[in-house]
C-alpha cells in the first residue's frame, strides 16, 4: 500500500507540515509514500483551479490520497479515489463574518470535501463535535497530534524571583493582550514567539513588561525556547488542538492554559487552568504557579504522565489502523 500526501503551501504556515513530519518517519516503516505541497497559497477561484489541476496530475488510483489539512478543496480532484482528509479546526468557518465568503468556504472547504472523503480525521474530540454540529456524517475519527521526539524532559530549577514565561503565537486567538495586562507588576521575562503587532508592543511598553521577541524559529530553536523557560503560557481563546500544552508537558514545564475545549481534552487536568476572558483569572494562575512549589511540581509530574498519549508510536499506530481499513 502507498500513501500520497497533499500539504498546503509552506508559506501559509509550517504547523501542519510539522505535525505530520513528526509521524511520517514511523509510517515510512510500513508504507511507501509520495509527498506534495500544493502550489498556490490563496483561496480565490484561480488558486483553487490551479491546485485542483496539480492534484489531478499527482493523484494515483492505487494509492490512498491523504489531504493533510487546510487545502480541503483539492478533494474535488479526488472523486472516486481512496481518500483521507484531516480537519484541524473550523476557524475558516467560525471566524468568517462575510456571508458570501462563508457560503463559498462552506461549500468548497467543508460540505463537498466531507461528502467526497472516505475517512475524516479530527485532531480532537472538540473538532469532531464542531463538525457534527454543522453536518451529519459517520466518517469521523479522532486521532490526536503526536508530540515531536525532539522534545524531551529537561530538569530546571524554577526561577521564582523572575520566571521566564514562554508565550507561543501572536494571533487573535492567542490572547497576548490579556497576558500582558495580567503580568503587570509581576517580575518576569516574557518570551514571545511570533510577529508582534504595533499595538502589542505599545501595550508591553505601557505595562513595563520585560520581554523578548523571536520569530521564524527552527524546530530546534523552538525546543530550546521551551527548555529555557519556567512557565509555558497558552491562555488561548480558540484552538483546534493546542500543541504547546503537550510540548511544555514533555519538556517538564508547568503549563498555564484555558479551561476550554479542546485544551481540557489535550491537557487532561495536568495544567493550571484559567478563564481566558478574565485578566484576573490569568493573573491568579501566575501567582499560584510562581509561589506554590508543591502545586507547580504536581502539575509537572501529571503532565509527564499525560504526554504518553501523544507518543509518535501510539499516534502512528492509529494512522496505520486507519489506512488498513481500506483493505
N, C-alpha and C positions, 0 to 999 in steps of 0.2 A: 504494500500500500504506500502511496506517495501523497504528500500534502503540498498544496500550493497556497502560500500565504500572501495576502494583499494588505499592505500597510499604507496609511496616509502619507502624504509628502512630509519628509522630515522637518521642513521649515515651519510646518504647522505646530510642531511640538514633538519632543522626543519621549514623552511619557509612555505612550503605547508601545513604541519600539522597546523601551526599557523593560516594560512588564513582560513582554514575550522573549526578549533576549535572555532573560533570567532562566526560562524553562526550555528554550529551544535546544541547548546542548544535551539536555537529558532526553528530549524527544528524538533527537537525531540518532540515539542508540537503537531506536525501534523503527524509524521511518526515514525514507528519502524525502527531500523537500526542495521546493523552489520558493524563493523569497523575492517579492517585488514591491517597490514603492510606487504608488500612484503618481503620475507626472504633474498633475495640476493641483494648485493649492486651493483655489476658490471653489465656490458652490454655485456660481452662475451657470445658466444653461450651456454655454460653450465649454465651461470647465467640465461639467458633467458629461457632455458628449465626448470630449477628449479622453476622459478617464474610462468611459464605457468602451470606447474603441480600443484603448490599451488593454483592458481586461479581456475583451473578446479575443485579442491576439495571443494573450498569455494563458488563457484557460486551457485545461486538458481534461478530456472526458473521463479518463480513467482515474483521475486524482480526486481527492476531497479538496474543495476550494474553501479556504478559511479567510474570511474578511475580518480583520482583527480589531476594527472599530473606527468610528468617525466617518469613514467613506462608505456608509451603508448603501448609498445609491448604486454602487457598482454591482449589487446583486441583480440589477436589471439585465446585466450581460451574462448572468449565470443561470438563467431559467433552464431547467431540465438537467442541471448538473448537481452532484452531491455537494451540498453547501453547509457551512457553519458560519454564523455571524456572532461576533462578540459585541455586546452593548455595555458600555461602561457606565453611562448615566443618560438621563434625558434632559440635560441642561439645554440642548439645542431646541427643545420644545418648551420647557418650563420657563425659560428666560426670554422668550420672544414675545414682544408686545404687538408688533405689526401683524394684523390678521392675514394679509396676503402672504407674507413671509412664513407665517406659522402654517398656513394651509400647504404651501409649497414643501416645507420641511416635513409636515405630517405625511404627505403622500410619498415623497421620494426618499426620505431618511427613516421613515417609521413604518407606515402602512404596507407599502409594496415590499420592502425588504423583509418584513416579518412574514408576509404571505409567501414569499419566494423561498426563504431559507428553510432547510430541513431541520436544523437544530440551532437554537439561540442560547448562547452562554451569557449569563448575567454575572457580574463580578461581585454582587452582593444580593442578599435577600431583599434589601430596600429597592434596588433597581428592578428586580423581578416584580415586586408588588406594584411599583410605579407603572410598569408596562401593563400589568393585568388590570390596573385601574382605567386604562385607556383602550385596551383591546383584549378580546377573548382568544387565547391560544394555549395549546398544550405542548408547545415546542421548547419551553424554557427550562434551563438547568442552571443551577448556581455553582460556579467554580471560582473560588477566590483567587486573587493575585498572590503569587509567591514572593517571598522576600529574597532579595538578591544575596547569594552566598558571600559577596564581598563585605556584607555587614556581619560583624562578629562582636561578641561581648568584649568590652574593654573597661576594666575597672578604673574608676576615677574618684579621687577624693572630692566631695562636694564643696564648692566654694560658697560658703554661707555669707561671707562678707560682701561679695559682689558676684553672684552667679551669672554665668554666660547662658543666655536664653536664645535658642535657635528657632527662628520663625521661617517656615518654608512657604513661599508664594506671596505675591502682592496683588493678586486679582481681587475682584469684588467679593468673592466668597470666602477669602482667607482671613477677613476680619482684622486686618492690620491696624486700622484706625482705633478700634476699641482696645486692642492690645496696647497701643501706645498710651492711650488715656488711662488704662488700668495700671500701667507701670509708673505713673507719675509719683515721684518721691520714693520709689523703691530702688535702692542702689543695685545696679545690674549693668550688664553689657548685652545689648540686643543685636544679634547677628541675623540680618535679614537676607534671605536668598530670593532674588528676583529683581526686576527693574522697578525702581521706586518712581512714583508719580510726584510731581512738584508739591501737591497738597500734602502728601505723606511726609516729605522732607520738612515742610513747614511745620507740621504737627510734631514731629520729632524735636525740632528746634524749640518750638513753643514750650514743650513739657520738659526740655532739658534732658532728653534721654541719650545716654551714651550708646552709640550704635556703630556698626559696620555694615557694609552692603556688598554682597557678592552676586555676580550673575554669570551665566554661560559657563557654569562649572562642569567638569567631567564627573563621571560617576564616582571615581576615586576621591575627587575633591569634595563631593557631597558627603561621601562616607566620612572623610576626615573632619568635616564640619560637625557631624553627629558626635564623633569621638571627643572633639574639643569642648562640646557644650556640657552644661549641667542639667538643663531643662529643655525638652522639646515642646514647643508651643504650637498648638494646632486647633484653635478655637473656631473652626470653620462654620459658616452659615449653611453651606451646601456642599456635599461630596458624593461621588459615586462609590468610593471605596475608602481612601484615606491612608495611603502608603506610609506617610511619615509616622503614623502611630506604630505600625509594626517594625519599621526601620529603627525608630527610637527604642522600642522594647528590645529588639535584637541586640542593639549596642549596649544595653544596660543603663538606659537613661530614664528618668522619670518623665512621663508624658502628661501634658495638660491638654484636654480636648473637649469637644462639645458633647453634651448629653442629647444627641440626636442620632437617628439612623442615617447611614449605616455605621457611624462611628461607634455606637454601642455594640453592634454586632461584631465589628472588627476588633475592638479593644477588649471585649469580654470582661469589663469591670476593672482591668488592670491599669487604670489611669486615674488622674484627678479630673473629675467631670466639672464642666462649667455650663452655665446658661449663656450661649454666645451673644445674646441680645442685651445682656446685663453686665455693664462695666464692673460693677461692684462684685458680682459673682466671679468674674475673671480675676479681679484683684485679690479676693479672699483665697482663691486657689493658689496664687503665687505665694501669699503669706504662709499658708499652711504647708506647702511643699518646701519652702525655704527654711522654715523654723521648726518643723516637726520631723525629726530624723527617723523615728520609727515608722511613721506614716509613709514617708518618702521611700524608705528601704523596702517596705512591704509591697508598694506599687511596683518597684523594680523587680522584686522576686516573682510576683504574679505575672508580670509582663514576660519574663523569660520562659515561663511555662506556656503562656498563651501563644507565643510565636511558633511553637511546634506545629500548629495547624496550618502554617503557611510555608512549610519547607518545600524546596524545589521538587524533591522526590514525591512528596504527597500530592502536590498540585499537578505535576506531570502525569502521575498515575490517573488522576481524574480525567485529563485530556485523552490519555490512551484508551480509557474505557469508553469515552465519547466517540472517538474515531472507530473503535472496534464495533460499535453499534451499527455502522454502515455495512458490515459484512453480511 
